[in-house]
């Protein structure tokens, strides 16, 4: 799962971007190796060298590439740390959790501010979009780049949390198999201040991201065709899920 889930993401992105949504497969046994080379070529295909994008390319949205461009790093990093910051500082309903056996049956307090963070994120995105500072359609136009940065961040957070827990000797139920323990996680309730990092990483980052991807698709469709169709339903679904 650690290895093949990112590969699956790239494969689906390639099918959507370069093959009009069709499933692309090798045409014969002799085509298997060339097929993988083609897939790899799509991931790194770009008319500029890595980290060599021009301003005109970034504003026109003509890049079909999955290289982690400076623009994508800046956008995703801003989104990532902004969500962490507002989860930390915005007040919400305080809910005491159940006793945790691994902590000597201590209870943890949860700051339930998801709705406040969600609506604040929407409001800020609307201001940036209509002020022409950050156009929502650019998420779809540079999806490959943002996906690569998101994958890097996902692995980075997992590695940091795992080794930070081990170095502090706070790991729980370790099997001795590194890959299994890394996948399952070394700590049960990682926290940064009042922020439950597990819930934040599993809900706040991906679900809000899916919502904005749907909004980006609606924005792109409106820019290209002047109307928004059934993409409104995924937006509503993400809103309910968040």
C-alpha positions in Angstrom: 0.0 0.0 0.0 2.8 2.4 0.8 4.4 1.9 -2.6 1.5 1.2 -4.9 -1.1 3.8 -3.7 1.1 6.7 -4.9 1.7 4.8 -8.2 -2.1 4.3 -8.5 -2.6 8.0 -8.0 -0.1 8.8 -10.8 -1.6 6.2 -13.1 -5.2 7.6 -12.7 -3.8 11.2 -13.2 -2.1 10.1 -16.4 -5.3 8.4 -17.7 -7.3 11.6 -17.0 -4.7 14.0 -18.3 -3.2 12.3 -21.3 -5.8 9.7 -22.4 -9.1 11.5 -22.0 -10.1 9.4 -18.9 -9.6 6.1 -20.7 -7.8 3.2 -19.0 -4.4 2.9 -20.7 -2.9 -0.6 -20.7 -0.1 -2.4 -22.5 -1.2 -3.6 -26.0 0.9 -6.8 -25.8 3.5 -8.6 -23.7 6.2 -6.9 -25.7 4.6 -3.5 -24.9 4.9 -4.0 -21.1 8.3 -2.4 -20.7 7.6 0.5 -23.2 4.3 1.0 -21.4 6.0 1.7 -18.1 8.5 4.0 -19.8 5.6 5.9 -21.3 4.0 6.3 -17.9 7.2 7.5 -16.4 7.6 9.9 -19.3 4.2 11.4 -18.6 5.1 12.1 -15.0 8.3 14.0 -15.9 7.1 15.4 -19.2 7.5 19.1 -19.3 8.7 21.8 -21.7 10.9 23.3 -19.0 13.4 21.7 -16.7 12.4 20.8 -13.2 11.9 24.0 -11.1 12.3 26.0 -14.3 8.8 27.2 -14.9 8.2 30.7 -16.3 5.5 33.0 -15.1 3.6 32.8 -18.3 3.3 29.0 -18.0 2.1 29.2 -14.5 -0.6 31.7 -15.4 -1.8 30.0 -18.6 -2.1 26.6 -17.0 -0.6 24.8 -20.0 1.8 22.6 -18.0 0.7 18.9 -17.9 3.4 17.6 -15.6 3.8 16.1 -12.1 7.1 17.7 -11.2 7.0 19.5 -7.8 7.3 23.0 -9.1 8.1 26.0 -6.8 4.5 27.2 -7.4 3.0 23.9 -6.2 5.3 23.8 -3.2 4.3 27.3 -2.2 0.6 26.7 -2.7 0.4 23.3 -0.9 2.7 24.5 1.9 0.5 27.5 2.5 -2.6 25.3 2.6 -0.9 22.7 4.8 0.3 25.1 7.5 -2.8 27.3 7.4 -5.0 24.4 8.2 -2.7 23.4 11.1 -2.7 27.0 12.4 -6.5 27.5 12.3 -7.0 24.1 13.9 -4.8 25.2 16.7 -6.0 28.7 17.4 -9.8 28.8 16.5 -12.0 28.1 19.5 -14.5 25.3 19.3 -16.7 23.0 21.4 -14.6 21.3 24.0 -15.2 17.6 24.3 -13.5 15.2 26.7 -12.5 11.9 25.1 -12.7 8.4 26.6 -10.0 7.1 29.0 -6.9 5.9 27.0 -5.4 2.7 28.5 -1.9 3.4 27.0 -1.9 6.8 28.9 -2.9 5.3 32.2 -6.6 5.8 31.4 -6.0 9.6 31.1 -8.7 11.4 29.1 -7.8 13.9 26.4 -9.6 17.1 25.5 -10.6 17.7 21.9 -11.2 21.2 20.4 -14.1 20.5 18.0 -13.7 23.5 15.6 -14.0 21.7 12.2 -17.0 23.7 11.0 -15.4 27.0 12.0 -12.2 26.0 10.1 -14.2 24.8 7.1 -16.2 27.9 6.6 -13.2 30.2 7.3 -11.3 28.3 4.6 -14.2 28.7 2.1 -14.5 32.4 2.9 -10.7 33.0 2.4 -10.7 31.0 -0.8 -13.6 33.1 -2.1 -11.7 36.3 -1.3 -8.5 35.1 -3.0 -10.4 33.9 -6.0 -12.6 37.0 -6.6 -9.7 39.3 -5.8 -7.8 37.5 -8.6 -5.0 36.6 -6.2 -5.4 32.8 -6.4 -7.8 31.4 -9.0 -9.5 28.2 -7.9 -9.2 26.7 -11.4 -5.4 26.6 -11.1 -5.8 23.6 -8.7 -7.1 21.5 -11.6 -4.7 23.0 -14.1 -1.7 22.1 -12.0 -3.1 19.0 -10.3 -0.1 16.8 -11.1 2.3 19.1 -9.5 0.2 19.6 -6.4 -0.4 15.8 -6.1 3.4 15.2 -6.1 3.9 17.8 -3.4 1.0 16.3 -1.3 2.6 12.8 -1.6 5.9 14.2 -0.4 4.3 15.9 2.5 2.3 12.8 3.4 5.5 10.7 3.5 7.3 13.5 5.4 4.8 13.8 8.1 4.6 10.0 8.5 8.4 9.6 8.8 8.8 12.5 11.2 6.0 11.3 13.5 7.4 7.7 13.5 11.0 8.5 14.3 10.0 11.3 16.8 7.9 8.8 18.7 10.7 6.2 18.7 13.3 8.7 19.8 11.1 9.7 22.7 10.5 6.0 23.5 6.8 6.5 23.3 6.0 3.8 20.7 3.1 1.5 21.4 2.6 -2.2 20.3 5.6 -2.4 18.0 6.0 -5.7 16.2 9.7 -5.4 15.3 8.9 -5.3 11.5 9.8 -1.8 10.4 7.5 -1.7 7.4 4.5 -3.0 9.4 5.2 -0.7 12.3 5.6 2.3 10.0 2.3 1.5 8.3 0.4 1.0 11.5 2.1 4.0 13.3 4.2 4.1 16.4 2.1 6.4 18.5 -1.6 6.3 19.3 -2.5 9.9 20.1 0.0 12.3 18.5 -0.7 15.9 19.4 0.7 19.3 18.7 -0.8 21.5 21.5 -4.5 21.0 21.4 -4.5 19.6 17.8 -5.0 15.9 17.4 -2.5 15.3 14.5 -4.1 12.0 13.5 -7.6 13.5 13.0 -6.1 16.6 11.5 -4.0 14.6 8.9 -6.8 12.2 8.1 -9.7 14.6 7.9 -8.7 18.3 7.9 -6.1 18.1 5.1 -7.6 15.5 2.7 -11.4 16.2 3.0 -11.0 19.9 2.7 -8.6 19.3 -0.2 -11.2 17.2 -2.0 -13.8 20.0 -1.5 -11.5 22.6 -3.1 -10.6 20.2 -5.9 -14.3 20.0 -6.7 -14.7 23.8 -6.5 -11.7 24.0 -8.8 -13.4 21.7 -11.3 -16.5 23.9 -11.1 -14.5 27.0 -11.6 -12.6 25.6 -14.5 -15.8 24.4 -16.2 -17.4 27.9 -15.7 -14.3 29.5 -17.2 -14.3 27.2 -20.2 -18.0 26.8 -20.9 -19.8 29.5 -18.9 -21.9 27.1 -16.8 -21.4 24.5 -14.0 -23.1 21.1 -14.3 -23.2 18.0 -12.1 -19.9 18.9 -10.4 -22.1 20.7 -7.9 -23.1 17.4 -6.3 -19.5 16.3 -5.3 -19.1 19.8 -3.8 -22.2 19.2 -1.7 -21.1 15.7 -0.7 -17.7 17.0 0.4 -19.4 19.8 2.4 -21.5 17.2 4.3 -18.5 14.9 4.8 -16.4 17.8 6.2 
